[in-house]
């Protein structure tokens, strides 16, 4: 049950023959979306199969969706997605950029947490899809003596297809534990002052380094079906608030910044405006020659930012007459971002440490 490398002792006031257990610790488990293990066909098929079978992501009835998924989508899409991943793959480390960045984020958060709490905390990360799995990391934390776990989905904005499914998987993992740890889940931080400040600093840095100042900042958020909004998902409203708070922090006019949504999938209407169409409209109708794009909903650069924004969306802008396209990287392991995340973690640990 317990990690063989974790020191064990008999609890205070327990009988001499009581089984030895680890000293109680607090686990901080960071969670991100996930990544395939490689970009070959079968790695991509396993990953996409798990992702697209999640009822939080695709909520169509299984009897309609699964035949389409298994017989058509998973036959061809792994080739296209694999090629996209190959174009951004970290060949040196043998992993996707999302994995590399999440490891770096975790290492910095672990360093900060140990400075504040010493060996009373265990810090690690898990992926909702792929490896390392949430289940395996919860098991490891319990084996190391974590009697409490703070679960932190790295999604600033709540959506059923992101925050909720990450939480679902965490709660399912707890169901497997004989001695279930006490759990807390960190709420979305879309309006957290330190997060907004980190975003603003990244924009200011990019604008200062640009040869010519962009005329418009496009805040591109990952899209979801419009139907989800009508059913009560708060994602759209939270994205709009992040853009507004960022605009106010920068001291900009309404015309300097726009909110858009990317990564539309399937036939139904998604949240609008679509990024790929809006950047073309900015060039064609508004005559904008220089734009910058930032992706505030992503805590780490991934396939949707490095490949979709930097290739498909950039191409749409340039084909419509745009001339200078600036992509502002995600906050990744930037110190201001780590400061924000650490502050959020510290607040949520109150009463535990």
Long-range contacts (C-beta under 8 A, 24 or more apart in sequence): 1-142, 1-143, 1-178, 2-143, 2-144, 2-145, 3-140, 3-143, 3-144, 3-145, 6-143, 6-144, 6-145, 21-145, 22-144, 22-145, 23-145, 24-145, 24-146, 24-147, 24-148, 25-119, 25-120, 25-121, 25-122, 25-144, 25-145, 25-146, 25-147, 25-148, 26-117, 26-120, 26-121, 26-122, 26-146, 26-147, 26-148, 26-149, 26-150, 26-349, 26-352, 26-353, 27-121, 27-122, 27-123, 27-124, 27-141, 27-144, 27-146, 27-148, 27-149, 27-150, 27-181, 28-109, 28-113, 28-121, 28-122, 28-123, 28-124, 28-149, 28-150, 28-152, 28-345, 28-349, 29-124, 29-125, 29-126, 29-134, 29-137, 29-138, 29-141, 29-149, 29-150, 29-151, 29-152, 29-170, 30-102, 30-105, 30-106, 30-109, 30-123, 30-124, 30-125, 30-126, 30-152, 30-154, 31-125, 31-126, 31-127, 31-128, 31-134, 31-151, 31-152, 31-153, 31-154, 31-166, 31-170, 32-98, 32-102, 32-125, 32-127, 32-128, 32-153, 32-154, 32-299, 32-300, 33-98, 33-127, 33-128, 33-129, 33-162, 33-302, 34-98, 34-127, 34-128, 34-129, 34-130, 35-95, 35-96, 35-98, 35-99, 35-127, 35-129, 35-130, 35-302, 36-85, 36-96, 36-130, 37-130, 37-131, 38-94, 39-81, 39-82, 39-83, 39-85, 39-86, 39-89, 40-82, 41-78, 41-79, 41-82, 42-78, 43-82, 44-77, 44-78, 44-79, 44-81, 44-82, 44-85, 45-74, 45-78, 46-130, 47-129, 47-130, 48-73, 48-74, 48-77, 48-78, 48-81, 49-74, 50-129, 50-130, 51-129, 54-129, 54-161, 54-165, 56-160, 56-161, 56-164, 56-165, 56-168, 57-161, 57-165, 58-266, 81-303, 84-303, 84-307, 85-303, 85-307, 87-307, 87-311, 88-303, 88-306, 88-307, 96-302, 96-303, 97-300, 97-301, 97-302, 97-306, 98-300, 98-301, 98-302, 98-303, 101-300, 101-301, 101-330, 101-332, 101-333, 102-127, 102-154, 102-300, 104-332, 104-333, 105-154, 105-299, 105-300, 105-332, 105-333, 105-337, 105-338, 105-341, 107-333, 108-333, 108-335, 108-338, 109-338, 109-341, 109-342, 109-345, 112-338, 112-342, 113-342, 113-345, 116-346, 117-349, 117-353, 120-353, 121-353, 122-146, 128-165, 128-166, 128-169, 134-166, 134-169, 134-170, 134-172, 134-173, 135-169, 135-172, 135-173, 135-176, 137-173, 138-170, 138-173, 138-174, 138-176, 138-177, 139-173, 139-176, 139-177, 141-181, 142-177, 142-179, 142-181, 146-181, 147-179, 147-181, 147-182, 148-181, 148-182, 148-183, 148-184, 148-352, 149-181, 149-182, 149-183, 149-184, 150-183, 150-184, 150-186, 150-345, 150-348, 150-349, 150-352, 151-183, 151-184, 151-185, 151-186, 152-185, 152-186, 152-341, 152-344, 152-345, 152-348, 153-185, 153-186, 154-299, 154-300, 154-341, 155-188, 155-297, 155-299, 156-188, 156-189, 156-190, 156-192, 156-195, 156-238, 156-242, 156-296, 156-297, 156-299, 157-188, 157-190, 157-221, 157-235, 157-238, 157-239, 157-242, 157-297, 158-187, 158-188, 158-190, 158-233, 158-234, 158-235, 158-238, 159-224, 159-228, 159-233, 159-235, 160-224, 160-228, 160-233, 160-235, 161-224, 161-228, 162-222, 163-188, 184-348, 184-352, 186-344, 186-345, 186-348, 188-238, 189-340, 189-344, 190-238, 190-239, 190-241, 190-242, 191-238, 191-241, 191-242, 191-245, 192-340, 192-343, 192-344, 194-336, 194-339, 194-340, 194-343, 194-344, 195-337, 195-340, 195-344, 196-242, 196-245, 196-246, 196-249, 197-249, 197-336, 197-340, 198-331, 198-334, 198-336, 198-337, 198-339, 198-340, 199-242, 199-246, 199-249, 199-294, 199-296, 199-331, 200-246, 200-249, 200-250, 201-336, 202-294, 202-328, 202-329, 202-331, 202-334, 202-336, 203-246, 203-250, 203-292, 203-294, 203-328, 204-250, 206-292, 206-294, 206-326, 206-328, 207-292, 210-290, 210-292, 210-324, 210-326, 211-324, 212-290, 212-324, 213-290, 214-290, 214-291, 214-292, 214-324, 214-326, 215-288, 215-289, 215-290, 215-291, 216-255, 216-256, 216-257, 216-258, 216-282, 216-286, 216-288, 216-291, 216-292, 217-252, 217-256, 217-257, 217-258, 217-291, 217-292, 217-293, 217-294, 218-257, 218-258, 218-260, 218-275, 218-278, 218-279, 218-282, 218-291, 218-292, 218-293, 218-294, 219-243, 219-246, 219-257, 219-258, 219-259, 219-260, 219-294, 219-295, 219-296, 220-260, 220-261, 220-262, 220-275, 220-293, 220-294, 220-295, 220-309, 220-313, 221-259, 221-260, 221-261, 221-262, 221-271, 221-295, 221-296, 221-297, 222-261, 222-262, 222-263, 222-295, 222-297, 222-298, 222-304, 223-261, 223-262, 223-263, 223-264, 223-270, 223-271, 223-274, 224-261, 224-270, 224-271, 225-266, 225-268, 225-269, 225-270, 225-271, 226-268, 226-269, 226-270, 226-271, 226-272, 227-268, 227-269, 229-271, 235-271, 236-271, 239-296, 239-297, 242-296, 242-297, 243-296, 246-296, 258-282, 262-295, 262-304, 262-308, 262-309, 262-313, 263-304, 263-308, 275-309, 275-313, 276-312, 276-313, 276-316, 277-316, 279-313, 279-316, 279-317, 279-320, 279-322, 280-316, 280-317, 280-319, 280-320, 281-320, 282-317, 282-320, 282-322, 283-317, 283-320, 283-321, 283-322, 284-320, 284-321, 288-322, 289-321, 289-322, 289-323, 289-324, 290-322, 290-323, 290-324, 290-325, 290-326, 291-317, 291-322, 291-324, 291-325, 291-326, 292-325, 292-326, 292-327, 292-328, 293-325, 293-326, 293-327, 293-328, 294-327, 294-328, 295-330, 298-330, 299-330, 299-331, 299-332, 299-337, 300-330, 300-331, 300-332, 301-329, 301-330, 301-332, 302-330, 305-329, 305-330
